[in-house]
Amino acid sequence: MSAHHFEPIAPRPMPGRQTGAIAWLRTNLFSSWGNTLVTLVLLLVAGSALLSTLDWALLKAVFGSQLEACNNARGVGACWGVITEKGRFIVMGRYPDTEHWRPVIATGLMLGVVAMSCMPRFWSGVLVPLWAGMLVVYFILMKGGVLGLTEVPTDQWGGLPLTVMLTVIGMTLAFPLSIFVALGRRSTMPAIRTICTLYVELIRGVPLITVLFMASFMLPLFMPEGVKIDVLIRVVVGITLFAAAYMAEVVRGGLQALPKGQTEAAATLGLSYWQTQRKIVLPQALATVVPSLMNTFIGMFKDTSLVTIVSLYELTGALSLALNSDADWRPFKLEAYLFITLIYFVFCFAMSRYSLWVEERTAVSKTR
Amino acid sequence: MIEARPAPTRKSRSVSWRSREGRSLIYQVLAIGSVIALIALLVRNTLANMKARGIQSGYDFLNQPFGFDVSETLIPYDMMSSYWTAFAIGMTNTLRVAVIGIVLATLLGTLIGVGRFSNNFILRKVCYAYVEFFRNVPIYLQLLIWYLVFTEMLPSFEEAWQQGHFFLSKNGVSFPWPVWELGHTLAVLGLLLGLAAGWGYARRARRHFELTGEPKPAVRVVLALMVVGAVAGWAMGGAPSQWSLPVKGDFQVEGGAALTPEFLALLLGLVFYTAAFIAEVVRSGIASVSLGQHEAAASLGLSKRQAMRLVVLPQALRVIIPPLTSQYLNLTKNSSLAVAIGYPELVSIANTTLNQTGRAIEALSIVMLVYLTLSLLTSALMNWFNASAAIQER
């Protein structure tokens, strides 16, 4: 019987590097043959696309508003001169040239208040007078006619200020409405529930453009004889009714997520229906849906571009207005489109980052 | 000993502000009353206004000739065709772009959403950049840009890009298309029959797997059945094999099938925009399946593909389907923006009608009715699909 021969297993090789640049490259770019192939193909495609874009957008581009140079560079380089030339009109619309400081200040003020409302530390009653004051100053500045400001009729408002205004005013008006509709959809009274459900489903079932068409063609017919409503107000009404239906669904989601124990506890304390909603239910429900509300806000900001179709010249409309009538600069529409694409992107991206931040913040507060 | 409680008296049914039921009844009557009053007021004002402005009302105009050229149509149309026909064309055009758009956007969106989980760093970032870029720019602006590219950036017809029998120019895309005969119709029918048979087979295969644990091939068999059905139908119809090839004529590319720049711009705009949202839906759906599920599948000895197919995807689907439905509806509704680039879908036709006849209420009511029906149908279909994907609880 041979003695048991002990033979240890050969030691494993030292594990590869887990940290550092090489290890990162290996796990993220070259982990397998397939992966390496993808990396190389993407590098090639993305690299060449990036290079030709750079070439077109920067190296061979014309930046001054020289029409001659732009026409020569056509097809080879971008003509950013169109923005030097028309940028101001695109951003400001038909608002009188000499008064441009007014929409700038007014919109700055509006955005400032919106930004403040986004910060949790200001989430209190302070916001109400702040908003009221802002709106008064905003409309005095924009409309004029008092305090020595020349009057600017609403059909001359346009460009980015109009885009911002339609979004902010539309959403601000839609928000309270949406809360009532959401509460109504969860009401125990069948008639109220049916009315709210019908409203939400009707609006969500049709495209925004039909709502805008309605606001522009049918609202005048709805009014008593002799009453004429400004097209801007009609569009704001349309946008508000549209946004409220979508927001109501978001708010309803928040209401549903709230455990039943909360309302039951409130009832035990003897709170009335409205006290319960105001003090117990809504603060919790609304806090959880801030990110989704933000998404509706982003959607609305983008959707305001449709009001061009009912001839209000916000950012997209002002662009068409600026270029369609000018045969010299019209060939460079693509550059102008890219310019407003950038504006929209910056606004929407910033808002979506904010929404992510709020989401993380609530996630932290929930895990404790 | 406590005295016995008196028998509960019958609740008084009187409508009183004191009782909860009474209040709720009063509220509801008030609500319905004010809605009815509002509607009555609007109708009264509208009728008065229409009378004052001499606007005619009624749907009788639908039988009159539309009198406008419609650039693309799936049903026969001439200048004398009625408004009815025009609206029907608008609806089929909406459906055409919506159905093709939904299929393509789902494919692209799923690829990009899954790409966010790739182990390749660059691919992950490219997918991320795609999503962030396309969903943060208004669809309306994107459509305008696509339309600009198709109508101004592409070469004119004389210098059309040609690749084999494919042409691309400002006039759109032309490509070969079979000369349609009975055989093709039969082939499509055969394909559908094959699909139906495959569906039945897949159900049986699944039941077999659940009973015995023996996997049976499903996708391959379904595909084979569909191919067999299509080929059989084609052969029964006399195996037609004639193709119509596009040829460059004097003024346009003739023959074959063509897609107009309006259709292409609308389709691409909708697909690229919606795909960004679908990618996010797919990503969050997959991310919602907890890591423990992956680990449990791995510890049962399932391969990565099996784990994905049998464990992760069925759970992810439940999260994915409801938001996916609303993306499909959004795509359909966004197709109405074609009014800006002149693709003759429902809203464009309604817009022309409105300008022609001045009957805003009638034209808009038709559009809204069609969209509401489409929305309800899509929701119903997806609800049914969702119910079949839901957790089977005992």
Interface residues (C-beta under 8 A of the other chain):
Chain A: T27 N28 L29 S31 N35 V38 T39 L42 L43 A46 T188 M189 P190 A191 I192 I195 L202 R204 G205 V206 P207 L208 I209 T210 F213 M214 F217 M218 P220 L221 F222 M223 P224 E225 I298 K302 D303 S305 L306 T308 I309 T316 P331 K333 L334 Y337 I340 T341 Y344 F345 C348 F349 S352
Chain B: S24 Y27 Q28 V29 A31 I32 V35 L42 N45 T46 A48 N49 M50 A52 S118 N119 N120 F121 I122 L123 V126 E132 F133 R135 N136 V137 P138 I139 Y140 L141 L144 I145 L148 V149 E152 M153 K333 N334 S336 L337 V339 A340 V347 N351 L354 A360 I361 L364 V367 M368 Y371 L372 S375 L376
